[in-house]
Amino acid sequence: MAHTYNVTEFIFLGLSHSQEVQRVCFVIFLLLYMAIVLGNFLIVLTVMTSRSLGSPMYFFLSYLSFVEICYSSTTVPKLLSDQLAERKTISWWGCMTQLFFMHFFGGTEIFLLTVMAYDRYVAICKPLNYTTIMNQQVCMVLVGMAWVGGFVHSFAQILLVFQLPFCGPNVIDHYFCDVLPLLQLACSDTFLIGLLIVANGGTLSVTSFVILLVSYVVILLHLRTRSSEGRRKALSTCGSHITVVMLFFVPCVFIYLRPSTTLPIDKMVAVFYTVVTPLLNPVIYSLRNAEVKKAMKKLWIRIEADSWYCSWVWNDAQSKLKGHNG
């Protein structure tokens, strides 16, 4: 086991060695992380409180937003704290924990995006049977399968990394723990383990990506028989999903479907799929979806009304208390 060797912690090189750049990065990534959490939480809250968003598509969207919050939270908080630290370290167990949860939520997101593509396929190609096929029980099972799939994928990755011996070098040229940078530090032949990691992570990404592309080709071919209005509405809904799929899968395929080597651009690509994609998810789904925007406006009006009522009750109680004391 790796933890029986003499490496007990790893040192991150981070995004930059310059203190000024690190301070700027701290402000930028803090703002981005707050936007990620607030934006995706707003989608979850909107779907949970709006009766008009009761279809399976929005049910899956709320889980996707929740996963996005968890996914970015595995790397960004550590990145923020490291921007203010002179020595960017993480314990061996902390590294393994970060690695596990990053691939757990990342794998879950891949399966959720695949489930959402299946939902769109049934809604557009089998509209008469949609409510029967995508009933509440089926939706819960599909979400559960996504979580299980993410766990199996992550468990396989962490099991392979556990076999690596780390006997000396402990400097990771990255800002979080991932399989490829760790392979570079192992003091043994990692060719076979590297192939297995690529087979697990890369093949999962490519296979899911191909399934998603095929499903949307089938949907686009089916739309030729629809009216122009029905075609426009379906394309608007699918367009949001396709955009999110491309933003997430292209960087993942670039990172995980290649030999166990690291490139200087890897850190920038990682920033894209760990920060930018979770940030764009609520923007894409809210700005391109009239129903979501309408539900968000209703939620905002309701929050304002509740705030006004609470303020009125508080002021009324205060005035009564003053009158009683007087």
Stockholm file with secondary structure:
# STOCKHOLM 1.0

chainA/1-326         MAHTYNVTEFIFLGLSHSQEVQRVCFVIFLLLYMAIVLGNFLIVLTVMTSRSLGSPMYFFLSYLSFVEICYSSTTVPKLLSDQLAERKTISWWGCMTQLFFMHFFGGTEIFLLTVMAYDRYVAICKPLNYTTIMNQQVCMVLVGMAWVGGFVHSFAQILLVFQLPFCGPNVIDHYFCDVLPLLQLACSDTFLIGLLIVANGGTLSVTSFVILLVSYVVILLHLRTRSSEGRRKALSTCGSHITVVMLFFVPCVFIYLRPSTTLPIDKMVAVFYTVVTPLLNPVIYSLRNAEVKKAMKKLWIRIEADSWYCSWVWNDAQSKLKGHNG
#=GR chainA/1-326 SS CGGGSSCCEEEECCSCSCHHHHHHHHHHHHHHHHHHHHHHHHHHHHHHHCGGGCSHHHHHHHHHHHHHHHHHHTTHHHHHHHHTCSSCEEEHHHHHHHHHHHHHHHHHHHHHHHHHHHHHHHHHHSGGGHHHHTCHHHHHHHHHHHHHHHHHHHHHHHHHHHTCCCCSCCEESSSSCCHHHHHHHCSSCCHHHHHHHIIIIIHHHHHHHHHHHHHHHHHHHHGGGSCHHHHHHHHHHHHHHHHHHHHHHHHHHHHHSSCSCCCTTHHHHHHIIIIIHHHHHHHHHHHSCHHHHHHHHHHHHHHHHHHHHHHHHHHHHHHHHHHHHC
#=GC SS_cons         CGGGSSCCEEEECCSCSCHHHHHHHHHHHHHHHHHHHHHHHHHHHHHHHCGGGCSHHHHHHHHHHHHHHHHHHTTHHHHHHHHTCSSCEEEHHHHHHHHHHHHHHHHHHHHHHHHHHHHHHHHHHSGGGHHHHTCHHHHHHHHHHHHHHHHHHHHHHHHHHHTCCCCSCCEESSSSCCHHHHHHHCSSCCHHHHHHHIIIIIHHHHHHHHHHHHHHHHHHHHGGGSCHHHHHHHHHHHHHHHHHHHHHHHHHHHHHSSCSCCCTTHHHHHHIIIIIHHHHHHHHHHHSCHHHHHHHHHHHHHHHHHHHHHHHHHHHHHHHHHHHHC
//
